[in-house]
Amino acid sequence: MAISCFADLLDEARAQPEPQRLLFVFTRAELPDHPNEEQRRRFEQGEGGVLTPVVCVDKAPEALSDMAALVAESRETGADWDIVFVAALAGSDAQARAEQHLNRMVESLKMGNISQFLAFNRQGEAVSIG
């Protein structure tokens, strides 16, 4: 199944035979350290920049109703974000392993390794970053 929106992700996760845990890393777009004029101009136009992790959390798919609920819950953290990266963890022990995998996700994102994760904007639309 092609996942084009957050609702597709929830449907797919709920349909899996094994229990699932969704891992979320919320990121904020920022200017890189020591940006040049081109980087600064592109960032001001809403392009480019670096995505910095600001909050991470794991959730069971059943604990989420839709993207609006996730956005509302994220407001409670006080952290502003632009893109959320998502991975799934399967198995009856997924909740116990979630923190370890979230830490790996954060490190991967800091290194710019984003291809193995789904990315969504605040409207719940899948986005391609590259």
C-alpha angles and dihedrals in degrees: 000000000000111000110216100157142021092260089059090053092051092047092050094046092049091050095057117109093226124061111268134211118197115215116208128193112184115206136191125213112239139166113265119248110281097005120198121228094265092052091047092049093048092047091052088053090054096259133110126002127120127286111233120196111239106166136009132191141160125224138178110243089237090061091062126073101180145321093280089060091048091050091049091049091048090055088066089067092060090225117129115221141178108189130025120206118208136196131172128228119198133203142065090277095048094113091054091051096043099094093053091050093045089055090052090048092052091050092048091051092048088054091050095250101140105139096096094057134073114236127207134183123224090272091060096251118140111244131199115221121193 
